[in-house]
Amino acid sequence: MPWWACYLTLGLLVLPLAALARVFGPLTRTLWKLVLPFAVPILLIQGFFWGEGEVLFTLGPLSFYRAGLIFAAASIGRIAMLGGCFLLLSMTTRVDMLMRALVERGLPSQALYLVVTTLQLVPRFQAQAHRIQDAQRARGLETEGSIGRRARALVPLIGPLLLASLMDVEERALALEARGFSHRGPRTSLVTLHDSSSQRWLRIGLWTLAAALVLFRLFAWIRR
């Protein structure tokens, strides 16, 4: 797969769908913050320590290699594409409707809980951290300014965030048991899914495309 394939998929599929769903701005801002901490070290490590091939430029005793740059670009593209797909799903899909759809497909309750919790993990952590920071600022703690001041403000944030997360897990466990999470047998739901013919044909097309891509990669691997 060429190094630019993930960027092409991101630009021609993920970002247009985000614009169509009116989440282009939030998705790109979040994706930038997500990819940048990985992109910088990957680019520096792969570029300067590749060790062979064409040298693009030198910086003192270090040489930046073209092959390392291509490998780093491919790695960053994969991270960006996967992160963009996950953000698009989390920003455009209602969790209750996703849960209902998975239940109708016969997914076990335990596996369903893992899927939904994974989708809600980052937003809930962010919301909890914002609430704790607001409370700390109201009590006079300085959380804005220079990088050193922000780094020092992270230390008093970690403890309350962990305690709040543990309390949230306990509350959610009690709420699930109160709603019969471990109950066996048929269930009823307040959410009703309206599955149109266009959605069914779209799913068939996506499954066909996924199967074709898997077969293509399999045949390419066999021919090596």
C-alpha positions as CSV (number, residue, x, y, z in Angstrom):
1,M,0.0,0.0,0.0
2,P,1.5,3.4,-0.9
3,W,2.2,5.9,1.8
4,W,-0.4,8.3,0.6
5,A,-3.3,5.8,0.5
6,C,-4.5,6.7,4.1
7,Y,-4.4,10.4,3.4
8,L,-6.4,9.8,0.2
9,T,-9.0,7.9,2.2
10,L,-9.1,10.5,4.9
11,G,-9.5,13.3,2.3
12,L,-12.0,11.7,0.0
13,L,-14.1,9.7,2.5
14,V,-13.8,10.7,6.2
15,L,-13.6,14.5,5.8
16,P,-16.4,14.8,3.3
17,L,-18.7,12.7,5.5
18,A,-17.7,14.9,8.4
19,A,-18.7,18.0,6.4
20,L,-22.0,16.4,5.4
21,A,-22.7,15.6,9.1
22,R,-21.7,19.2,10.1
23,V,-18.9,18.1,12.4
24,F,-16.0,19.0,10.1
25,G,-14.7,21.7,12.4
26,P,-14.8,19.8,15.7
27,L,-13.5,16.6,14.0
28,T,-10.5,18.3,12.4
29,R,-9.6,20.2,15.6
30,T,-9.7,17.1,17.7
31,L,-7.9,15.0,15.1
32,W,-5.1,17.6,15.0
33,K,-4.6,17.4,18.7
34,L,-4.7,13.6,18.6
35,V,-2.2,13.1,15.8
36,L,0.3,15.8,16.6
37,P,1.8,14.1,19.7
38,F,2.4,11.0,17.7
39,A,3.5,12.6,14.5
40,V,6.4,14.6,15.8
41,P,8.4,11.8,17.5
42,I,7.6,9.4,14.7
43,L,8.9,11.8,12.1
44,L,12.1,12.6,14.1
45,I,12.9,9.0,15.0
46,Q,12.2,7.4,11.7
47,G,13.8,10.3,9.7
48,F,17.1,10.6,11.6
49,F,17.6,7.0,12.7
50,W,16.6,5.1,9.6
51,G,20.3,4.5,8.8
52,E,20.3,3.8,5.1
53,G,19.2,5.1,1.7
54,E,19.1,8.6,0.3
55,V,19.9,11.5,2.6
56,L,17.7,14.5,2.3
57,F,19.7,16.8,4.6
58,T,22.1,16.7,7.5
59,L,21.8,18.4,10.9
60,G,25.2,18.3,12.6
61,P,26.1,14.6,13.0
62,L,22.6,13.4,12.1
63,S,21.3,12.7,8.6
64,F,17.6,12.7,7.6
65,Y,16.8,9.8,5.3
66,R,14.2,9.8,2.6
67,A,13.1,6.2,3.3
68,G,12.5,7.1,7.0
69,L,10.4,10.1,5.9
70,I,8.2,7.9,3.7
71,F,7.8,5.3,6.5
72,A,6.9,8.0,9.0
73,A,4.4,9.6,6.6
74,A,2.7,6.2,6.1
75,S,2.6,5.6,9.9
76,I,1.2,9.1,10.6
77,G,-1.4,8.6,7.8
78,R,-2.6,5.3,9.4
79,I,-3.0,7.0,12.8
80,A,-4.8,9.9,11.2
81,M,-7.2,7.7,9.3
82,L,-8.0,5.5,12.2
83,G,-8.5,8.5,14.5
84,G,-10.7,10.2,12.0
85,C,-12.9,7.2,11.5
86,F,-13.3,6.8,15.3
87,L,-14.1,10.5,15.8
88,L,-16.6,10.5,12.9
89,L,-18.4,7.5,14.5
90,S,-18.4,9.0,18.0
91,M,-19.6,12.5,16.8
92,T,-22.3,11.3,14.4
93,T,-23.8,8.2,16.1
94,R,-26.2,8.2,18.9
95,V,-25.1,5.7,21.6
96,D,-28.6,4.6,22.4
97,M,-29.4,3.8,18.7
98,L,-26.1,2.0,18.3
99,M,-26.8,-0.1,21.4
100,R,-30.3,-1.0,20.0
101,A,-28.9,-1.9,16.6
102,L,-26.2,-4.2,18.2
103,V,-28.8,-5.8,20.4
104,E,-31.0,-6.5,17.4
105,R,-28.0,-8.1,15.7
106,G,-27.7,-10.5,18.6
107,L,-24.6,-9.1,20.3
108,P,-24.1,-10.3,23.9
109,S,-24.7,-7.7,26.6
110,Q,-21.2,-7.9,28.0
111,A,-19.6,-7.3,24.5
112,L,-22.2,-4.5,23.9
113,Y,-21.2,-2.8,27.2
114,L,-17.5,-2.9,26.2
115,V,-18.2,-1.3,22.8
116,V,-20.4,1.5,24.2
117,T,-18.0,2.2,27.1
118,T,-15.1,2.5,24.6
119,L,-17.0,5.1,22.6
120,Q,-17.9,7.1,25.7
121,L,-14.6,6.8,27.4
122,V,-12.8,9.9,26.0
123,P,-15.8,12.3,26.1
124,R,-16.6,11.4,29.7
125,F,-13.0,11.8,30.8
126,Q,-12.8,15.2,29.0
127,A,-16.0,16.4,30.6
128,Q,-14.9,15.1,34.1
129,A,-11.5,16.8,33.7
130,H,-13.2,20.1,32.7
131,R,-15.5,20.0,35.7
132,I,-12.6,19.4,38.1
133,Q,-10.5,22.2,36.5
134,D,-13.4,24.6,36.8
135,A,-13.8,23.7,40.4
136,Q,-10.1,24.1,41.1
137,R,-10.0,27.5,39.3
138,A,-12.9,28.7,41.4
139,R,-10.8,27.9,44.5
140,G,-7.9,29.9,43.2
141,L,-5.7,27.3,41.5
142,E,-3.9,28.7,38.4
143,T,-4.3,26.3,35.5
144,E,-3.5,28.7,32.6
145,G,-0.4,30.5,31.5
146,S,3.0,29.2,30.7
147,I,3.8,25.5,30.0
148,G,5.4,25.0,33.4
149,R,2.3,26.4,35.2
150,R,0.0,24.1,33.2
151,A,2.2,21.1,33.9
152,R,2.1,21.8,37.6
153,A,-1.7,22.1,37.4
154,L,-1.9,18.5,36.1
155,V,-0.7,17.1,39.4
156,P,-3.7,18.1,41.5
157,L,-5.9,17.1,38.6
158,I,-4.9,13.4,38.5
159,G,-6.1,12.4,42.0
160,P,-9.7,13.8,41.7
161,L,-10.0,12.5,38.1
162,L,-9.1,9.0,39.2
163,L,-11.5,9.1,42.2
164,A,-14.3,10.5,40.1
165,S,-13.7,7.8,37.4
166,L,-13.9,5.1,40.0
167,M,-17.1,6.5,41.5
168,D,-18.5,6.8,38.0
169,V,-17.8,3.1,37.3
170,E,-19.6,2.2,40.5
171,E,-22.6,4.3,39.7
172,R,-22.9,2.9,36.2
173,A,-22.7,-0.6,37.5
174,L,-25.5,0.0,40.0
175,A,-27.6,1.7,37.2
176,L,-27.0,-1.3,34.9
177,E,-28.1,-3.8,37.5
178,A,-31.2,-1.7,38.3
179,R,-32.1,-1.8,34.6
180,G,-31.7,-5.6,34.4
181,F,-28.4,-5.8,32.6
182,S,-27.7,-9.4,33.5
183,H,-31.3,-10.5,32.9
184,R,-31.8,-13.2,30.3
185,G,-34.6,-13.3,27.8
186,P,-36.3,-10.8,25.5
187,R,-36.1,-7.1,26.2
188,T,-38.1,-4.0,25.3
189,S,-36.7,-0.7,24.3
190,L,-37.9,2.9,24.1
191,V,-35.7,3.4,21.0
192,T,-37.2,2.3,17.7
193,L,-34.9,2.0,14.7
194,H,-36.2,2.9,11.2
195,D,-34.2,0.9,8.7
196,S,-34.8,2.3,5.2
197,S,-34.1,0.5,2.0
198,S,-31.3,2.9,1.2
199,Q,-29.6,2.1,4.5
200,R,-29.9,-1.6,3.8
201,W,-28.4,-1.3,0.3
202,L,-25.6,0.9,1.7
203,R,-24.7,-1.8,4.3
204,I,-24.7,-4.4,1.5
205,G,-22.4,-2.2,-0.5
206,L,-20.0,-1.6,2.4
207,W,-19.9,-5.3,3.2
208,T,-19.1,-6.1,-0.4
209,L,-16.4,-3.5,-0.6
210,A,-14.9,-4.7,2.7
211,A,-14.8,-8.3,1.4
212,A,-13.3,-7.2,-1.9
213,L,-10.5,-5.3,-0.1
214,V,-9.8,-8.3,2.1
215,L,-9.6,-10.6,-1.0
216,F,-7.4,-8.1,-2.8
217,R,-4.9,-7.9,0.1
218,L,-5.0,-11.7,0.4
219,F,-4.2,-12.3,-3.3
220,A,-1.5,-9.6,-3.2
221,W,0.1,-11.4,-0.2
222,I,-0.1,-14.8,-1.9
223,R,1.6,-13.5,-5.1
224,R,4.6,-12.2,-3.2
